[in-house]
Amino acid sequence: MVFGIGEGSIDIVLDNLNFSPGDMLMGTVKLQLNSPTKARNLRVRFWGERSVKTSKQHYDSKRHQFVKTPISSNEIVYEFTVTLDGEKEYASGEYPFQIKMPDYPEKKPEVPGLEVAAEIAQTLGVLPSPVRWYLQATLDLPKAFDINKKVQITLA
């Protein structure tokens, strides 16, 4: 195949997608390859990210004044990678894994009615957005596109 496209597929099998802080996430990476394939490694990456809004000031020559341009970016707040197997020739198969969820929950307003104010502040960019949690399995192919699968999970 050309550059790894069409080499096969990868899937992540989990018992559920909802976790609490400190839980153990257990799953299986399933590789379905068309033929034995040499790869650098097979890994699972777990991370949390949130949108952060900032602004950049620049001079607008048409208005003859400085203006602020909003900029949105993603910020990684937690990341953990586990290598399931190293460099070798891979065939179709299953690879179990487990990852301990971080112990800290997201802080949420405890005063009734502040949830709405917090959502408005997040929308306006005053507060960062809630953390989104992802799990990605990757078969790292040399000189080719990697075979990936990404799923979103809930950690609350």
C-alpha positions in Angstrom: 0.0 0.0 0.0 1.1 3.6 -0.5 2.3 5.5 2.6 0.4 3.3 5.1 -3.0 4.1 3.6 -5.1 1.0 3.4 -2.7 -1.1 5.5 -5.5 -1.9 7.9 -7.4 -0.5 10.8 -7.2 0.0 14.6 -10.0 0.1 17.1 -10.3 0.8 20.8 -12.7 -1.3 22.8 -13.8 0.0 26.3 -16.3 -1.3 28.7 -17.7 2.2 29.1 -16.9 5.8 28.2 -17.7 7.5 31.5 -15.2 7.6 34.4 -14.6 9.2 37.8 -11.3 10.6 39.0 -9.0 7.8 40.2 -10.9 5.1 38.2 -8.9 2.5 36.2 -9.6 2.7 32.5 -9.2 -0.8 31.0 -9.5 -1.5 27.4 -8.2 -3.4 24.4 -6.6 -2.1 21.1 -7.6 -4.3 18.2 -5.4 -4.3 15.2 -6.8 -5.5 11.9 -4.0 -5.5 9.3 -4.2 -6.7 5.7 -0.7 -8.2 5.9 2.1 -8.3 8.5 3.4 -4.7 8.8 6.6 -3.4 10.3 6.0 -0.6 12.8 8.0 1.3 15.3 5.6 0.8 18.2 1.9 0.5 19.2 0.9 3.0 21.8 -2.1 4.5 23.6 -2.2 8.2 24.5 -4.6 9.6 27.1 -5.0 13.4 27.4 -7.2 16.2 28.5 -7.4 19.5 26.7 -9.5 22.7 26.8 -10.0 25.7 24.6 -8.4 28.9 25.8 -9.3 32.3 24.3 -6.7 35.1 24.2 -6.3 38.1 22.1 -3.5 39.6 20.1 -3.0 43.3 19.6 -2.0 44.7 16.3 -2.1 48.0 14.5 -4.9 48.5 12.0 -3.6 50.9 9.4 -7.0 51.6 7.9 -8.4 52.7 11.3 -5.1 54.2 12.5 -5.5 52.4 15.8 -4.5 49.3 17.7 -7.1 46.5 17.7 -7.4 43.2 19.5 -7.9 40.1 17.5 -9.4 37.1 19.4 -7.3 33.9 19.2 -8.6 30.5 20.2 -6.2 27.6 21.0 -6.2 24.3 22.7 -4.2 23.8 25.9 -3.2 20.3 27.1 -3.9 20.0 30.8 -2.9 16.3 31.3 -1.2 13.7 29.1 -0.1 10.1 29.6 1.2 7.7 27.0 1.7 3.9 27.4 3.6 1.9 24.8 1.9 -1.5 24.3 4.6 -3.1 22.1 7.9 -2.0 20.5 9.5 -2.2 17.1 8.6 -5.3 15.2 6.5 -6.8 12.5 2.8 -6.6 13.6 0.0 -8.9 12.6 -3.7 -8.6 13.4 -4.3 -9.0 17.1 -5.5 -7.6 20.5 -3.5 -5.6 23.0 -5.0 -5.0 26.5 -4.1 -1.9 28.4 -5.0 0.0 31.5 -4.6 3.7 32.5 -5.4 5.2 35.9 -7.6 8.3 35.6 -6.2 11.5 37.2 -7.3 12.0 40.8 -8.3 15.6 40.4 -11.9 16.5 39.3 -12.7 19.7 37.4 -13.7 22.4 39.9 -17.4 23.3 39.4 -19.3 26.1 41.1 -20.9 25.0 44.3 -23.2 28.0 44.7 -26.7 27.4 43.1 -27.1 29.7 40.0 -23.4 30.2 39.4 -23.3 27.4 36.8 -25.0 29.7 34.3 -22.6 32.6 35.1 -19.6 30.2 34.6 -21.0 29.0 31.2 -21.4 32.7 30.1 -17.8 33.5 31.3 -16.5 30.4 29.4 -18.3 31.5 26.2 -16.9 35.0 26.5 -13.4 33.6 27.0 -13.1 35.0 30.6 -12.8 31.4 31.9 -11.2 28.4 30.1 -13.6 25.9 28.6 -14.2 22.5 30.4 -11.6 19.9 29.8 -12.3 17.4 27.1 -10.7 13.9 27.5 -9.5 11.7 24.7 -7.9 8.3 24.2 -5.9 7.5 21.0 -4.3 4.3 19.8 -1.5 4.6 17.2 0.4 2.1 15.2 3.6 4.1 14.3 4.5 3.1 10.7 7.9 4.2 9.4 7.9 6.5 6.4 4.1 6.2 6.2 0.8 7.5 7.7 0.3 6.0 11.1 -2.9 4.0 11.7 -4.9 5.9 14.4 -8.1 5.7 16.3 -9.3 8.4 18.7 -12.3 8.3 21.1 -13.6 10.9 23.5 -14.4 9.8 27.0 -16.0 11.6 30.0 -14.1 12.1 33.2 -16.3 13.8 35.9 
